[in-house]
């Protein structure tokens, strides 16, 4: 098959593969590296009462991913409690956060691997928002991970004495 249709299929497959690379390999590896360098008290440290801890950011990005990718795109029965993601004060131990992270990434990988690139322009209903294409939901999730991974890396650098270096170079294969 040649022409625009074949090009569209190749583009869709490339978009999905690049998204999976970032969402399944890159960003989670950076978060794991940060969690490995922090103790439980540092994971739950907040700059002020309205600020978010690394632990809150991990819970938040996982909750959002399970909602938008797992539930809305993948059809899981996950029900999100966004307020609880930010209300948590810990200390939930790091192994528990890592387990939540791993379960989230496994679910996201399963959904993205099973997604037919031809379905990227399918529209999904999103509660309290306009409908979105599957592509928009995948891109939204990727941007969301980028923002919060950056915040987690920044907090880790502020709370620890070095060691992260050019973390992104080690994890963005």
C-alpha positions as CSV (number, residue, x, y, z in Angstrom):
1,X,0.0,0.0,0.0
2,X,1.5,3.3,-1.1
3,X,0.4,6.9,-0.9
4,X,-1.2,9.0,1.8
5,X,-2.9,6.1,3.6
6,X,0.3,4.1,3.9
7,X,2.1,7.3,5.1
8,X,-0.6,7.9,7.7
9,X,-0.3,4.4,9.0
10,X,3.4,4.7,9.3
11,X,3.1,8.1,11.0
12,X,0.6,6.8,13.5
13,X,2.8,3.8,14.3
14,X,5.8,6.1,14.7
15,X,3.9,8.4,17.0
16,X,2.8,5.5,19.2
17,X,6.3,4.0,19.3
18,X,7.9,7.3,20.3
19,X,5.2,7.9,22.9
20,X,5.7,4.4,24.3
21,X,9.5,5.0,24.4
22,X,9.1,8.2,26.5
23,X,6.1,7.1,28.6
24,X,7.2,3.5,29.4
25,X,11.0,3.8,29.4
26,X,12.2,7.4,29.7
27,X,10.1,9.3,32.2
28,X,9.5,6.4,34.6
29,X,13.2,5.6,34.7
30,X,13.9,9.1,35.8
31,X,11.3,9.0,38.5
32,X,12.6,5.6,39.7
33,X,16.2,7.0,39.9
34,X,14.9,10.0,41.9
35,X,13.0,7.8,44.3
36,X,16.1,5.7,44.8
37,X,18.1,8.7,45.9
38,X,15.5,10.1,48.4
39,X,14.6,8.7,51.8
40,X,11.0,8.5,52.9
41,X,11.1,11.9,54.6
42,X,12.5,13.6,51.5
43,X,9.9,11.9,49.3
44,X,7.1,13.6,51.4
45,X,8.8,16.9,52.0
46,X,6.8,19.9,50.8
47,X,8.2,23.4,50.2
48,X,5.1,24.8,51.9
49,X,1.6,23.6,52.9
50,X,0.1,24.2,49.4
51,X,3.1,22.7,47.6
52,X,3.4,19.2,46.4
53,X,5.9,16.5,47.5
54,X,7.6,14.1,45.2
55,X,5.3,11.5,46.6
56,X,2.2,13.5,45.7
57,X,3.6,14.0,42.2
58,X,4.1,10.3,41.7
59,X,0.6,9.5,42.9
60,X,-0.8,12.3,40.7
61,X,1.0,11.3,37.5
62,X,0.0,7.7,38.1
63,X,-3.6,8.6,38.8
64,X,-3.9,10.7,35.7
65,X,-2.3,8.0,33.5
66,X,-4.5,5.3,34.8
67,X,-7.5,7.5,34.3
68,X,-6.7,8.8,30.8
69,X,-4.8,5.9,29.3
70,X,-6.0,2.9,31.3
71,X,-9.7,3.9,31.7
72,X,-10.6,6.2,28.9
73,X,-8.4,4.8,26.1
74,X,-8.0,1.2,27.4
75,X,-11.4,0.7,29.0
76,X,-10.3,-0.3,32.5
77,X,-12.7,0.1,35.4
78,X,-10.2,2.5,37.3
79,X,-11.9,5.3,39.2
80,X,-9.7,8.2,39.9
81,X,-9.6,10.2,43.2
82,X,-7.6,13.2,42.1
83,X,-8.0,15.1,45.4
84,X,-6.5,12.1,47.3
85,X,-3.4,12.3,45.1
86,X,-2.6,15.7,46.6
87,X,-4.1,15.2,50.0
88,X,-1.7,12.3,50.9
89,X,0.9,13.4,53.4
90,X,2.8,10.1,53.7
91,X,4.9,8.7,54.6
92,X,3.9,5.9,52.2
93,X,7.2,3.9,51.9
94,X,9.1,4.2,48.6
95,X,8.5,0.5,47.8
96,X,4.8,1.2,47.8
97,X,5.2,4.2,45.5
98,X,7.4,2.2,43.2
99,X,4.8,-0.6,43.1
100,X,2.1,2.0,42.1
101,X,4.5,3.4,39.5
102,X,5.3,-0.1,38.1
103,X,1.6,-1.1,37.9
104,X,0.7,2.2,36.1
105,X,3.5,1.8,33.6
106,X,2.6,-1.8,32.9
107,X,-1.0,-0.9,32.3
108,X,0.0,2.0,30.1
109,X,2.4,-0.1,28.1
110,X,-0.3,-2.8,27.6
111,X,-2.8,-0.3,26.3
112,X,-0.3,1.5,24.0
113,X,1.1,-1.7,22.6
114,X,-2.4,-3.0,21.9
115,X,-3.5,0.3,20.2
116,X,-4.0,0.2,16.5
117,X,-2.5,3.3,15.0
118,X,-5.6,3.7,12.8
119,X,-7.5,4.4,16.0
120,X,-5.5,7.5,17.0
121,X,-8.2,9.8,15.6
122,X,-11.0,8.0,17.3
123,X,-12.8,10.3,19.7
124,X,-13.3,9.5,23.4
125,X,-15.6,11.1,25.9
126,X,-13.9,12.7,28.9
127,X,-15.9,13.6,32.0
128,X,-16.3,17.3,32.6
129,X,-14.3,18.1,29.4
130,X,-14.8,18.2,25.7
131,X,-14.3,14.9,23.9
132,X,-10.7,14.2,22.8
133,X,-9.0,12.1,20.2
134,X,-7.0,9.1,21.4
135,X,-3.9,10.9,20.0
136,X,-4.7,14.0,22.1
137,X,-5.0,11.8,25.2
138,X,-1.7,10.1,24.5
139,X,0.1,13.4,23.9
140,X,-1.6,15.0,26.9
141,X,-0.2,12.1,29.0
142,X,3.2,12.5,27.6
143,X,3.3,16.2,28.3
144,X,1.9,15.6,31.8
145,X,4.7,13.1,32.5
146,X,7.3,15.5,31.2
147,X,6.2,18.4,33.4
148,X,5.9,16.3,36.6
149,X,9.1,14.3,35.9
150,X,10.9,17.6,35.6
151,X,9.5,18.8,39.0
152,X,10.5,15.5,40.6
153,X,14.0,15.8,39.2
154,X,14.3,19.4,40.4
155,X,13.1,18.5,43.9
156,X,15.5,15.6,44.0
157,X,18.4,17.8,43.0
158,X,17.4,20.4,45.6
159,X,17.1,17.7,48.4
160,X,20.3,15.8,47.6
161,X,23.9,16.6,47.0
162,X,24.5,15.8,43.4
163,X,24.5,12.4,41.8
164,X,21.8,13.0,39.2
165,X,24.0,14.7,36.7
166,X,22.5,14.6,33.2
167,X,19.8,12.1,34.2
168,X,17.9,12.6,31.0
169,X,20.8,11.4,29.0
170,X,20.9,8.1,30.9
171,X,17.2,7.4,30.7
172,X,16.2,8.7,27.2
173,X,17.4,5.8,25.1
